[in-house]
Amino acid sequence: MSMTRINEFTAKQGQGDRLRDLLRSFLSTLDSAAGCQSCQVLQSAEHPTRIVVLEVWDSVEAHQASVKNISPEAFAQIMPLLDGSPKGENFS
């Protein structure tokens, strides 16, 4: 049974587009990972500082393995753009 992961990010004021673009730059890495069925980055039309990443995976384990393909330096680029901690949860 597949698993959907929903990740929520809130950017600092004026940084929504930059955060969206940075998260989209990770899509090819995630899409090519074993077990990835789909991945989307969505930005709220009403609240452009709100970004959601929707990921569909074959399993939780496939998702966890894919995170290792994104370097700590890439994650470090995200942190200064955030207003608060990102949230993520798995759904089935």
PDB file of N, CA, C and O in Angstrom:
ATOM      1  N   MET A   1       0.841  -1.173   0.000  1.00  0.00           N
ATOM      2  CA  MET A   1       0.000   0.000   0.000  1.00  0.00           C
ATOM      3  C   MET A   1       0.891   1.243   0.000  1.00  0.00           C
ATOM      4  O   MET A   1       1.854   1.320   0.762  1.00  0.00           O
ATOM      5  N   SER A   2       0.573   2.197  -0.841  1.00  0.00           N
ATOM      6  CA  SER A   2       1.391   3.407  -0.911  1.00  0.00           C
ATOM      7  C   SER A   2       1.130   4.316   0.282  1.00  0.00           C
ATOM      8  O   SER A   2       0.136   4.172   0.994  1.00  0.00           O
ATOM      9  N   MET A   3       2.034   5.242   0.476  1.00  0.00           N
ATOM     10  CA  MET A   3       1.995   6.187   1.579  1.00  0.00           C
ATOM     11  C   MET A   3       2.157   7.597   1.003  1.00  0.00           C
ATOM     12  O   MET A   3       2.976   7.821   0.112  1.00  0.00           O
ATOM     13  N   THR A   4       1.375   8.537   1.517  1.00  0.00           N
ATOM     14  CA  THR A   4       1.509   9.936   1.117  1.00  0.00           C
ATOM     15  C   THR A   4       2.101  10.727   2.269  1.00  0.00           C
ATOM     16  O   THR A   4       1.635  10.643   3.405  1.00  0.00           O
ATOM     17  N   ARG A   5       3.123  11.485   1.963  1.00  0.00           N
ATOM     18  CA  ARG A   5       3.751  12.358   2.957  1.00  0.00           C
ATOM     19  C   ARG A   5       3.393  13.793   2.610  1.00  0.00           C
ATOM     20  O   ARG A   5       3.554  14.223   1.468  1.00  0.00           O
ATOM     21  N   ILE A   6       2.907  14.528   3.598  1.00  0.00           N
ATOM     22  CA  ILE A   6       2.579  15.931   3.429  1.00  0.00           C
ATOM     23  C   ILE A   6       3.531  16.735   4.315  1.00  0.00           C
ATOM     24  O   ILE A   6       3.549  16.582   5.536  1.00  0.00           O
ATOM     25  N   ASN A   7       4.317  17.591   3.670  1.00  0.00           N
ATOM     26  CA  ASN A   7       5.278  18.453   4.364  1.00  0.00           C
ATOM     27  C   ASN A   7       4.787  19.892   4.247  1.00  0.00           C
ATOM     28  O   ASN A   7       4.432  20.340   3.157  1.00  0.00           O
ATOM     29  N   GLU A   8       4.764  20.613   5.358  1.00  0.00           N
ATOM     30  CA  GLU A   8       4.297  21.993   5.367  1.00  0.00           C
ATOM     31  C   GLU A   8       5.427  22.918   5.792  1.00  0.00           C
ATOM     32  O   GLU A   8       6.119  22.670   6.779  1.00  0.00           O
ATOM     33  N   PHE A   9       5.598  23.981   5.028  1.00  0.00           N
ATOM     34  CA  PHE A   9       6.628  24.974   5.291  1.00  0.00           C
ATOM     35  C   PHE A   9       5.980  26.355   5.321  1.00  0.00           C
ATOM     36  O   PHE A   9       5.072  26.636   4.538  1.00  0.00           O
ATOM     37  N   THR A  10       6.442  27.210   6.217  1.00  0.00           N
ATOM     38  CA  THR A  10       6.027  28.611   6.223  1.00  0.00           C
ATOM     39  C   THR A  10       7.288  29.445   6.054  1.00  0.00           C
ATOM     40  O   THR A  10       8.216  29.373   6.860  1.00  0.00           O
ATOM     41  N   ALA A  11       7.300  30.236   4.989  1.00  0.00           N
ATOM     42  CA  ALA A  11       8.455  31.088   4.703  1.00  0.00           C
ATOM     43  C   ALA A  11       8.345  32.395   5.467  1.00  0.00           C
ATOM     44  O   ALA A  11       7.256  32.828   5.844  1.00  0.00           O
ATOM     45  N   LYS A  12       9.475  33.001   5.683  1.00  0.00           N
ATOM     46  CA  LYS A  12       9.481  34.360   6.219  1.00  0.00           C
ATOM     47  C   LYS A  12       8.824  35.280   5.184  1.00  0.00           C
ATOM     48  O   LYS A  12       8.816  34.989   3.988  1.00  0.00           O
ATOM     49  N   GLN A  13       8.283  36.377   5.665  1.00  0.00           N
ATOM     50  CA  GLN A  13       7.617  37.329   4.775  1.00  0.00           C
ATOM     51  C   GLN A  13       8.541  37.700   3.606  1.00  0.00           C
ATOM     52  O   GLN A  13       9.705  38.043   3.814  1.00  0.00           O
ATOM     53  N   GLY A  14       8.023  37.631   2.399  1.00  0.00           N
ATOM     54  CA  GLY A  14       8.786  37.982   1.209  1.00  0.00           C
ATOM     55  C   GLY A  14       9.681  36.881   0.674  1.00  0.00           C
ATOM     56  O   GLY A  14      10.355  37.078  -0.337  1.00  0.00           O
ATOM     57  N   GLN A  15       9.706  35.713   1.332  1.00  0.00           N
ATOM     58  CA  GLN A  15      10.593  34.622   0.922  1.00  0.00           C
ATOM     59  C   GLN A  15       9.849  33.414   0.352  1.00  0.00           C
ATOM     60  O   GLN A  15      10.466  32.384   0.079  1.00  0.00           O
ATOM     61  N   GLY A  16       8.529  33.529   0.169  1.00  0.00           N
ATOM     62  CA  GLY A  16       7.739  32.395  -0.307  1.00  0.00           C
ATOM     63  C   GLY A  16       8.177  31.877  -1.660  1.00  0.00           C
ATOM     64  O   GLY A  16       8.331  30.669  -1.840  1.00  0.00           O
ATOM     65  N   ASP A  17       8.382  32.780  -2.622  1.00  0.00           N
ATOM     66  CA  ASP A  17       8.786  32.339  -3.960  1.00  0.00           C
ATOM     67  C   ASP A  17      10.172  31.707  -3.939  1.00  0.00           C
ATOM     68  O   ASP A  17      10.423  30.724  -4.635  1.00  0.00           O
ATOM     69  N   ARG A  18      11.050  32.264  -3.153  1.00  0.00           N
ATOM     70  CA  ARG A  18      12.412  31.715  -3.063  1.00  0.00           C
ATOM     71  C   ARG A  18      12.394  30.315  -2.448  1.00  0.00           C
ATOM     72  O   ARG A  18      13.067  29.405  -2.930  1.00  0.00           O
ATOM     73  N   LEU A  19      11.612  30.157  -1.373  1.00  0.00           N
ATOM     74  CA  LEU A  19      11.503  28.842  -0.742  1.00  0.00           C
ATOM     75  C   LEU A  19      10.871  27.841  -1.703  1.00  0.00           C
ATOM     76  O   LEU A  19      11.351  26.714  -1.819  1.00  0.00           O
ATOM     77  N   ARG A  20       9.802  28.235  -2.394  1.00  0.00           N
ATOM     78  CA  ARG A  20       9.151  27.369  -3.372  1.00  0.00           C
ATOM     79  C   ARG A  20      10.151  26.895  -4.430  1.00  0.00           C
ATOM     80  O   ARG A  20      10.218  25.705  -4.740  1.00  0.00           O
ATOM     81  N   ASP A  21      10.921  27.828  -4.976  1.00  0.00           N
ATOM     82  CA  ASP A  21      11.884  27.477  -6.020  1.00  0.00           C
ATOM     83  C   ASP A  21      12.975  26.549  -5.501  1.00  0.00           C
ATOM     84  O   ASP A  21      13.395  25.626  -6.198  1.00  0.00           O
ATOM     85  N   LEU A  22      13.425  26.792  -4.294  1.00  0.00           N
ATOM     86  CA  LEU A  22      14.452  25.930  -3.710  1.00  0.00           C
ATOM     87  C   LEU A  22      13.904  24.521  -3.489  1.00  0.00           C
ATOM     88  O   LEU A  22      14.580  23.539  -3.797  1.00  0.00           O
ATOM     89  N   LEU A  23      12.697  24.417  -2.964  1.00  0.00           N
ATOM     90  CA  LEU A  23      12.098  23.098  -2.768  1.00  0.00           C
ATOM     91  C   LEU A  23      11.871  22.394  -4.104  1.00  0.00           C
ATOM     92  O   LEU A  23      12.061  21.182  -4.202  1.00  0.00           O
ATOM     93  N   ARG A  24      11.472  23.133  -5.120  1.00  0.00           N
ATOM     94  CA  ARG A  24      11.287  22.533  -6.446  1.00  0.00           C
ATOM     95  C   ARG A  24      12.602  22.022  -7.025  1.00  0.00           C
ATOM     96  O   ARG A  24      12.608  21.092  -7.832  1.00  0.00           O
ATOM     97  N   SER A  25      13.710  22.625  -6.618  1.00  0.00           N
ATOM     98  CA  SER A  25      15.002  22.168  -7.127  1.00  0.00           C
ATOM     99  C   SER A  25      15.341  20.763  -6.625  1.00  0.00           C
ATOM    100  O   SER A  25      16.214  20.105  -7.190  1.00  0.00           O
ATOM    101  N   PHE A  26      14.671  20.298  -5.583  1.00  0.00           N
ATOM    102  CA  PHE A  26      14.893  18.955  -5.052  1.00  0.00           C
ATOM    103  C   PHE A  26      14.027  17.909  -5.750  1.00  0.00           C
ATOM    104  O   PHE A  26      14.238  16.713  -5.551  1.00  0.00           O
ATOM    105  N   LEU A  27      13.058  18.332  -6.561  1.00  0.00           N
ATOM    106  CA  LEU A  27      12.103  17.391  -7.148  1.00  0.00           C
ATOM    107  C   LEU A  27      12.756  16.303  -7.985  1.00  0.00           C
ATOM    108  O   LEU A  27      12.360  15.141  -7.895  1.00  0.00           O
ATOM    109  N   SER A  28      13.740  16.650  -8.793  1.00  0.00           N
ATOM    110  CA  SER A  28      14.347  15.621  -9.647  1.00  0.00           C
ATOM    111  C   SER A  28      15.040  14.553  -8.806  1.00  0.00           C
ATOM    112  O   SER A  28      15.038  13.379  -9.176  1.00  0.00           O
ATOM    113  N   THR A  29      15.629  14.944  -7.687  1.00  0.00           N
ATOM    114  CA  THR A  29      16.268  13.978  -6.795  1.00  0.00           C
ATOM    115  C   THR A  29      15.228  13.046  -6.191  1.00  0.00           C
ATOM    116  O   THR A  29      15.431  11.834  -6.130  1.00  0.00           O
ATOM    117  N   LEU A  30      14.116  13.615  -5.747  1.00  0.00           N
ATOM    118  CA  LEU A  30      13.068  12.790  -5.149  1.00  0.00           C
ATOM    119  C   LEU A  30      12.381  11.925  -6.193  1.00  0.00           C
ATOM    120  O   LEU A  30      12.171  10.733  -5.968  1.00  0.00           O
ATOM    121  N   ASP A  31      12.028  12.510  -7.332  1.00  0.00           N
ATOM    122  CA  ASP A  31      11.322  11.765  -8.383  1.00  0.00           C
ATOM    123  C   ASP A  31      12.111  10.557  -8.886  1.00  0.00           C
ATOM    124  O   ASP A  31      11.525   9.547  -9.272  1.00  0.00           O
ATOM    125  N   SER A  32      13.432  10.662  -8.880  1.00  0.00           N
ATOM    126  CA  SER A  32      14.255   9.562  -9.383  1.00  0.00           C
ATOM    127  C   SER A  32      14.596   8.529  -8.305  1.00  0.00           C
ATOM    128  O   SER A  32      15.229   7.515  -8.597  1.00  0.00           O
ATOM    129  N   ALA A  33      14.181   8.782  -7.072  1.00  0.00           N
ATOM    130  CA  ALA A  33      14.471   7.847  -5.981  1.00  0.00           C
ATOM    131  C   ALA A  33      13.602   6.598  -6.102  1.00  0.00           C
ATOM    132  O   ALA A  33      12.451   6.663  -6.534  1.00  0.00           O
ATOM    133  N   ALA A  34      14.165   5.484  -5.720  1.00  0.00           N
ATOM    134  CA  ALA A  34      13.419   4.225  -5.732  1.00  0.00           C
ATOM    135  C   ALA A  34      12.191   4.350  -4.845  1.00  0.00           C
ATOM    136  O   ALA A  34      12.285   4.783  -3.696  1.00  0.00           O
ATOM    137  N   GLY A  35      11.042   3.968  -5.383  1.00  0.00           N
ATOM    138  CA  GLY A  35       9.809   3.970  -4.602  1.00  0.00           C
ATOM    139  C   GLY A  35       9.002   5.247  -4.666  1.00  0.00           C
ATOM    140  O   GLY A  35       7.913   5.312  -4.095  1.00  0.00           O
ATOM    141  N   CYS A  36       9.508   6.274  -5.351  1.00  0.00           N
ATOM    142  CA  CYS A  36       8.755   7.523  -5.468  1.00  0.00           C
ATOM    143  C   CYS A  36       7.730   7.392  -6.590  1.00  0.00           C
ATOM    144  O   CYS A  36       8.084   7.100  -7.733  1.00  0.00           O
ATOM    145  N   GLN A  37       6.473   7.607  -6.262  1.00  0.00           N
ATOM    146  CA  GLN A  37       5.410   7.568  -7.263  1.00  0.00           C
ATOM    147  C   GLN A  37       5.127   8.962  -7.824  1.00  0.00           C
ATOM    148  O   GLN A  37       4.844   9.113  -9.013  1.00  0.00           O
ATOM    149  N   SER A  38       5.206   9.974  -6.966  1.00  0.00           N
ATOM    150  CA  SER A  38       5.022  11.359  -7.420  1.00  0.00           C
ATOM    151  C   SER A  38       5.458  12.314  -6.330  1.00  0.00           C
ATOM    152  O   SER A  38       5.562  11.954  -5.157  1.00  0.00           O
ATOM    153  N   CYS A  39       5.713  13.551  -6.755  1.00  0.00           N
ATOM    154  CA  CYS A  39       6.136  14.588  -5.815  1.00  0.00           C
ATOM    155  C   CYS A  39       5.748  15.937  -6.403  1.00  0.00           C
ATOM    156  O   CYS A  39       6.016  16.208  -7.574  1.00  0.00           O
ATOM    157  N   GLN A  40       5.114  16.787  -5.589  1.00  0.00           N
ATOM    158  CA  GLN A  40       4.696  18.117  -6.017  1.00  0.00           C
ATOM    159  C   GLN A  40       5.041  19.142  -4.955  1.00  0.00           C
ATOM    160  O   GLN A  40       5.001  18.857  -3.759  1.00  0.00           O
ATOM    161  N   VAL A  41       5.382  20.343  -5.410  1.00  0.00           N
ATOM    162  CA  VAL A  41       5.550  21.489  -4.518  1.00  0.00           C
ATOM    163  C   VAL A  41       4.444  22.470  -4.868  1.00  0.00           C
ATOM    164  O   VAL A  41       4.322  22.896  -6.017  1.00  0.00           O
ATOM    165  N   LEU A  42       3.639  22.827  -3.873  1.00  0.00           N
ATOM    166  CA  LEU A  42       2.502  23.717  -4.081  1.00  0.00           C
ATOM    167  C   LEU A  42       2.616  24.934  -3.172  1.00  0.00           C
ATOM    168  O   LEU A  42       3.000  24.818  -2.008  1.00  0.00           O
ATOM    169  N   GLN A  43       2.277  26.103  -3.715  1.00  0.00           N
ATOM    170  CA  GLN A  43       2.310  27.352  -2.958  1.00  0.00           C
ATOM    171  C   GLN A  43       0.890  27.887  -2.855  1.00  0.00           C
ATOM    172  O   GLN A  43       0.168  27.926  -3.852  1.00  0.00           O
ATOM    173  N   SER A  44       0.488  28.295  -1.676  1.00  0.00           N
ATOM    174  CA  SER A  44      -0.848  28.827  -1.469  1.00  0.00           C
ATOM    175  C   SER A  44      -1.041  30.119  -2.263  1.00  0.00           C
ATOM    176  O   SER A  44      -0.192  31.010  -2.231  1.00  0.00           O
ATOM    177  N   ALA A  45      -2.163  30.209  -2.973  1.00  0.00           N
ATOM    178  CA  ALA A  45      -2.495  31.432  -3.704  1.00  0.00           C
ATOM    179  C   ALA A  45      -2.914  32.539  -2.741  1.00  0.00           C
ATOM    180  O   ALA A  45      -2.670  33.717  -3.002  1.00  0.00           O
ATOM    181  N   GLU A  46      -3.543  32.165  -1.632  1.00  0.00           N
ATOM    182  CA  GLU A  46      -4.008  33.152  -0.656  1.00  0.00           C
ATOM    183  C   GLU A  46      -2.925  33.590   0.319  1.00  0.00           C
ATOM    184  O   GLU A  46      -2.911  34.735   0.769  1.00  0.00           O
ATOM    185  N   HIS A  47      -2.028  32.681   0.640  1.00  0.00           N
ATOM    186  CA  HIS A  47      -0.957  32.940   1.614  1.00  0.00           C
ATOM    187  C   HIS A  47       0.360  32.462   1.017  1.00  0.00           C
ATOM    188  O   HIS A  47       0.789  31.346   1.307  1.00  0.00           O
ATOM    189  N   PRO A  48       1.017  33.282   0.184  1.00  0.00           N
ATOM    190  CA  PRO A  48       2.198  32.834  -0.570  1.00  0.00           C
ATOM    191  C   PRO A  48       3.398  32.430   0.278  1.00  0.00           C
ATOM    192  O   PRO A  48       4.387  31.930  -0.258  1.00  0.00           O
ATOM    193  N   THR A  49       3.330  32.634   1.580  1.00  0.00           N
ATOM    194  CA  THR A  49       4.414  32.148   2.435  1.00  0.00           C
ATOM    195  C   THR A  49       4.203  30.682   2.824  1.00  0.00           C
ATOM    196  O   THR A  49       5.092  30.069   3.415  1.00  0.00           O
ATOM    197  N   ARG A  50       3.041  30.115   2.499  1.00  0.00           N
ATOM    198  CA  ARG A  50       2.745  28.713   2.825  1.00  0.00           C
ATOM    199  C   ARG A  50       3.044  27.819   1.628  1.00  0.00           C
ATOM    200  O   ARG A  50       2.504  28.008   0.538  1.00  0.00           O
ATOM    201  N   ILE A  51       3.911  26.848   1.856  1.00  0.00           N
ATOM    202  CA  ILE A  51       4.336  25.904   0.829  1.00  0.00           C
ATOM    203  C   ILE A  51       4.067  24.490   1.346  1.00  0.00           C
ATOM    204  O   ILE A  51       4.344  24.176   2.504  1.00  0.00           O
ATOM    205  N   VAL A  52       3.524  23.646   0.472  1.00  0.00           N
ATOM    206  CA  VAL A  52       3.268  22.248   0.809  1.00  0.00           C
ATOM    207  C   VAL A  52       3.994  21.369  -0.204  1.00  0.00           C
ATOM    208  O   VAL A  52       3.967  21.636  -1.406  1.00  0.00           O
ATOM    209  N   VAL A  53       4.637  20.327   0.290  1.00  0.00           N
ATOM    210  CA  VAL A  53       5.242  19.322  -0.579  1.00  0.00           C
ATOM    211  C   VAL A  53       4.456  18.034  -0.363  1.00  0.00           C
ATOM    212  O   VAL A  53       4.393  17.505   0.747  1.00  0.00           O
ATOM    213  N   LEU A  54       3.852  17.536  -1.460  1.00  0.00           N
ATOM    214  CA  LEU A  54       3.093  16.288  -1.430  1.00  0.00           C
ATOM    215  C   LEU A  54       3.924  15.210  -2.102  1.00  0.00           C
ATOM    216  O   LEU A  54       4.316  15.346  -3.261  1.00  0.00           O
ATOM    217  N   GLU A  55       4.189  14.139  -1.367  1.00  0.00           N
ATOM    218  CA  GLU A  55       4.999  13.043  -1.881  1.00  0.00           C
ATOM    219  C   GLU A  55       4.212  11.745  -1.751  1.00  0.00           C
ATOM    220  O   GLU A  55       3.622  11.478  -0.704  1.00  0.00           O
ATOM    221  N   VAL A  56       4.198  10.945  -2.797  1.00  0.00           N
ATOM    222  CA  VAL A  56       3.572   9.617  -2.741  1.00  0.00           C
ATOM    223  C   VAL A  56       4.673   8.582  -2.939  1.00  0.00           C
ATOM    224  O   VAL A  56       5.427   8.623  -3.911  1.00  0.00           O
ATOM    225  N   TRP A  57       4.742   7.652  -1.988  1.00  0.00           N
ATOM    226  CA  TRP A  57       5.816   6.654  -1.953  1.00  0.00           C
ATOM    227  C   TRP A  57       5.243   5.248  -1.867  1.00  0.00           C
ATOM    228  O   TRP A  57       4.119   5.044  -1.408  1.00  0.00           O
ATOM    229  N   ASP A  58       6.034   4.288  -2.315  1.00  0.00           N
ATOM    230  CA  ASP A  58       5.662   2.881  -2.172  1.00  0.00           C
ATOM    231  C   ASP A  58       5.575   2.492  -0.697  1.00  0.00           C
ATOM    232  O   ASP A  58       4.757   1.656  -0.314  1.00  0.00           O
ATOM    233  N   SER A  59       6.438   3.115   0.134  1.00  0.00           N
ATOM    234  CA  SER A  59       6.480   2.769   1.556  1.00  0.00           C
ATOM    235  C   SER A  59       7.163   3.889   2.337  1.00  0.00           C
ATOM    236  O   SER A  59       7.827   4.752   1.762  1.00  0.00           O
ATOM    237  N   VAL A  60       6.987   3.857   3.649  1.00  0.00           N
ATOM    238  CA  VAL A  60       7.680   4.804   4.536  1.00  0.00           C
ATOM    239  C   VAL A  60       9.184   4.622   4.400  1.00  0.00           C
ATOM    240  O   VAL A  60       9.936   5.596   4.401  1.00  0.00           O
ATOM    241  N   GLU A  61       9.616   3.380   4.283  1.00  0.00           N
ATOM    242  CA  GLU A  61      11.048   3.088   4.171  1.00  0.00           C
ATOM    243  C   GLU A  61      11.648   3.700   2.905  1.00  0.00           C
ATOM    244  O   GLU A  61      12.777   4.190   2.928  1.00  0.00           O
ATOM    245  N   ALA A  62      10.898   3.673   1.804  1.00  0.00           N
ATOM    246  CA  ALA A  62      11.385   4.286   0.559  1.00  0.00           C
ATOM    247  C   ALA A  62      11.566   5.787   0.746  1.00  0.00           C
ATOM    248  O   ALA A  62      12.552   6.360   0.283  1.00  0.00           O
ATOM    249  N   HIS A  63      10.622   6.415   1.420  1.00  0.00           N
ATOM    250  CA  HIS A  63      10.755   7.859   1.685  1.00  0.00           C
ATOM    251  C   HIS A  63      11.977   8.132   2.546  1.00  0.00           C
ATOM    252  O   HIS A  63      12.773   9.017   2.232  1.00  0.00           O
ATOM    253  N   GLN A  64      12.131   7.388   3.615  1.00  0.00           N
ATOM    254  CA  GLN A  64      13.261   7.596   4.526  1.00  0.00           C
ATOM    255  C   GLN A  64      14.588   7.417   3.808  1.00  0.00           C
ATOM    256  O   GLN A  64      15.531   8.165   4.066  1.00  0.00           O
ATOM    257  N   ALA A  65      14.679   6.452   2.923  1.00  0.00           N
ATOM    258  CA  ALA A  65      15.916   6.222   2.168  1.00  0.00           C
ATOM    259  C   ALA A  65      16.189   7.386   1.224  1.00  0.00           C
ATOM    260  O   ALA A  65      17.346   7.745   1.008  1.00  0.00           O
ATOM    261  N   SER A  66      15.146   7.977   0.661  1.00  0.00           N
ATOM    262  CA  SER A  66      15.331   9.060  -0.312  1.00  0.00           C
ATOM    263  C   SER A  66      15.908  10.321   0.310  1.00  0.00           C
ATOM    264  O   SER A  66      16.619  11.071  -0.359  1.00  0.00           O
ATOM    265  N   VAL A  67      15.618  10.558   1.559  1.00  0.00           N
ATOM    266  CA  VAL A  67      16.095  11.770   2.234  1.00  0.00           C
ATOM    267  C   VAL A  67      17.625  11.799   2.269  1.00  0.00           C
ATOM    268  O   VAL A  67      18.230  12.871   2.291  1.00  0.00           O
ATOM    269  N   LYS A  68      18.234  10.636   2.274  1.00  0.00           N
ATOM    270  CA  LYS A  68      19.695  10.551   2.291  1.00  0.00           C
ATOM    271  C   LYS A  68      20.316  11.070   0.991  1.00  0.00           C
ATOM    272  O   LYS A  68      21.514  11.352   0.944  1.00  0.00           O
ATOM    273  N   ASN A  69      19.499  11.196  -0.067  1.00  0.00           N
ATOM    274  CA  ASN A  69      19.998  11.693  -1.355  1.00  0.00           C
ATOM    275  C   ASN A  69      20.089  13.222  -1.414  1.00  0.00           C
ATOM    276  O   ASN A  69      20.633  13.774  -2.370  1.00  0.00           O
ATOM    277  N   ILE A  70      19.562  13.898  -0.404  1.00  0.00           N
ATOM    278  CA  ILE A  70      19.620  15.366  -0.357  1.00  0.00           C
ATOM    279  C   ILE A  70      20.674  15.746   0.676  1.00  0.00           C
ATOM    280  O   ILE A  70      20.596  15.338   1.835  1.00  0.00           O
ATOM    281  N   SER A  71      21.639  16.514   0.255  1.00  0.00           N
ATOM    282  CA  SER A  71      22.778  16.836   1.121  1.00  0.00           C
ATOM    283  C   SER A  71      22.376  17.742   2.283  1.00  0.00           C
ATOM    284  O   SER A  71      21.420  18.511   2.177  1.00  0.00           O
ATOM    285  N   PRO A  72      23.107  17.647   3.386  1.00  0.00           N
ATOM    286  CA  PRO A  72      22.862  18.549   4.511  1.00  0.00           C
ATOM    287  C   PRO A  72      23.018  20.023   4.103  1.00  0.00           C
ATOM    288  O   PRO A  72      22.343  20.896   4.647  1.00  0.00           O
ATOM    289  N   GLU A  73      23.905  20.286   3.150  1.00  0.00           N
ATOM    290  CA  GLU A  73      24.104  21.665   2.674  1.00  0.00           C
ATOM    291  C   GLU A  73      22.843  22.185   1.975  1.00  0.00           C
ATOM    292  O   GLU A  73      22.501  23.362   2.093  1.00  0.00           O
ATOM    293  N   ALA A  74      22.164  21.309   1.254  1.00  0.00           N
ATOM    294  CA  ALA A  74      20.918  21.706   0.593  1.00  0.00           C
ATOM    295  C   ALA A  74      19.845  22.035   1.630  1.00  0.00           C
ATOM    296  O   ALA A  74      19.143  23.039   1.511  1.00  0.00           O
ATOM    297  N   PHE A  75      19.726  21.185   2.641  1.00  0.00           N
ATOM    298  CA  PHE A  75      18.771  21.468   3.712  1.00  0.00           C
ATOM    299  C   PHE A  75      19.130  22.765   4.429  1.00  0.00           C
ATOM    300  O   PHE A  75      18.242  23.518   4.828  1.00  0.00           O
ATOM    301  N   ALA A  76      20.415  23.030   4.596  1.00  0.00           N
ATOM    302  CA  ALA A  76      20.858  24.243   5.287  1.00  0.00           C
ATOM    303  C   ALA A  76      20.426  25.510   4.548  1.00  0.00           C
ATOM    304  O   ALA A  76      20.241  26.553   5.175  1.00  0.00           O
ATOM    305  N   GLN A  77      20.264  25.435   3.231  1.00  0.00           N
ATOM    306  CA  GLN A  77      19.809  26.597   2.462  1.00  0.00           C
ATOM    307  C   GLN A  77      18.359  26.955   2.778  1.00  0.00           C
ATOM    308  O   GLN A  77      17.959  28.113   2.658  1.00  0.00           O
ATOM    309  N   ILE A  78      17.583  25.967   3.177  1.00  0.00           N
ATOM    310  CA  ILE A  78      16.166  26.179   3.474  1.00  0.00           C
ATOM    311  C   ILE A  78      15.971  26.916   4.793  1.00  0.00           C
ATOM    312  O   ILE A  78      15.115  27.795   4.898  1.00  0.00           O
ATOM    313  N   MET A  79      16.751  26.564   5.782  1.00  0.00           N
ATOM    314  CA  MET A  79      16.511  27.030   7.139  1.00  0.00           C
ATOM    315  C   MET A  79      16.404  28.557   7.286  1.00  0.00           C
ATOM    316  O   MET A  79      15.510  29.016   7.997  1.00  0.00           O
ATOM    317  N   PRO A  80      17.262  29.363   6.656  1.00  0.00           N
ATOM    318  CA  PRO A  80      17.142  30.817   6.830  1.00  0.00           C
ATOM    319  C   PRO A  80      15.873  31.405   6.208  1.00  0.00           C
ATOM    320  O   PRO A  80      15.494  32.532   6.530  1.00  0.00           O
ATOM    321  N   LEU A  81      15.221  30.662   5.330  1.00  0.00           N
ATOM    322  CA  LEU A  81      14.007  31.145   4.671  1.00  0.00           C
ATOM    323  C   LEU A  81      12.739  30.865   5.475  1.00  0.00           C
ATOM    324  O   LEU A  81      11.675  31.401   5.167  1.00  0.00           O
ATOM    325  N   LEU A  82      12.852  30.027   6.502  1.00  0.00           N
ATOM    326  CA  LEU A  82      11.681  29.557   7.236  1.00  0.00           C
ATOM    327  C   LEU A  82      11.280  30.448   8.394  1.00  0.00           C
ATOM    328  O   LEU A  82      12.118  31.027   9.085  1.00  0.00           O
ATOM    329  N   ASP A  83       9.973  30.539   8.585  1.00  0.00           N
ATOM    330  CA  ASP A  83       9.392  31.194   9.760  1.00  0.00           C
ATOM    331  C   ASP A  83       8.798  30.071  10.611  1.00  0.00           C
ATOM    332  O   ASP A  83       7.603  29.785  10.526  1.00  0.00           O
ATOM    333  N   GLY A  84       9.622  29.451  11.414  1.00  0.00           N
ATOM    334  CA  GLY A  84       9.195  28.308  12.212  1.00  0.00           C
ATOM    335  C   GLY A  84       9.705  27.004  11.635  1.00  0.00           C
ATOM    336  O   GLY A  84      10.305  26.974  10.560  1.00  0.00           O
ATOM    337  N   SER A  85       9.464  25.947  12.350  1.00  0.00           N
ATOM    338  CA  SER A  85       9.931  24.620  11.937  1.00  0.00           C
ATOM    339  C   SER A  85       8.985  24.011  10.900  1.00  0.00           C
ATOM    340  O   SER A  85       7.770  24.192  10.986  1.00  0.00           O
ATOM    341  N   PRO A  86       9.537  23.290   9.922  1.00  0.00           N
ATOM    342  CA  PRO A  86       8.675  22.588   8.979  1.00  0.00           C
ATOM    343  C   PRO A  86       7.954  21.443   9.685  1.00  0.00           C
ATOM    344  O   PRO A  86       8.418  20.930  10.704  1.00  0.00           O
ATOM    345  N   LYS A  87       6.809  21.054   9.123  1.00  0.00           N
ATOM    346  CA  LYS A  87       6.031  19.943   9.681  1.00  0.00           C
ATOM    347  C   LYS A  87       5.847  18.908   8.583  1.00  0.00           C
ATOM    348  O   LYS A  87       5.694  19.248   7.410  1.00  0.00           O
ATOM    349  N   GLY A  88       5.864  17.652   8.975  1.00  0.00           N
ATOM    350  CA  GLY A  88       5.644  16.585   8.021  1.00  0.00           C
ATOM    351  C   GLY A  88       4.939  15.423   8.679  1.00  0.00           C
ATOM    352  O   GLY A  88       5.159  15.119   9.851  1.00  0.00           O
ATOM    353  N   GLU A  89       4.076  14.772   7.891  1.00  0.00           N
ATOM    354  CA  GLU A  89       3.331  13.644   8.432  1.00  0.00           C
ATOM    355  C   GLU A  89       3.018  12.672   7.302  1.00  0.00           C
ATOM    356  O   GLU A  89       2.825  13.064   6.151  1.00  0.00           O
ATOM    357  N   ASN A  90       2.975  11.386   7.666  1.00  0.00           N
ATOM    358  CA  ASN A  90       2.664  10.331   6.700  1.00  0.00           C
ATOM    359  C   ASN A  90       1.193   9.966   6.791  1.00  0.00           C
ATOM    360  O   ASN A  90       0.632   9.874   7.883  1.00  0.00           O
ATOM    361  N   PHE A  91       0.566   9.756   5.630  1.00  0.00           N
ATOM    362  CA  PHE A  91      -0.836   9.385   5.549  1.00  0.00           C
ATOM    363  C   PHE A  91      -0.988   8.155   4.666  1.00  0.00           C
ATOM    364  O   PHE A  91      -0.238   7.967   3.708  1.00  0.00           O
ATOM    365  N   SER A  92      -1.967   7.322   5.000  1.00  0.00           N
ATOM    366  CA  SER A  92      -2.253   6.150   4.161  1.00  0.00           C
ATOM    367  C   SER A  92      -3.742   6.085   3.871  1.00  0.00           C
ATOM    368  O   SER A  92      -4.197   5.173   3.180  1.00  0.00           O
TER     369      SER A  92
END
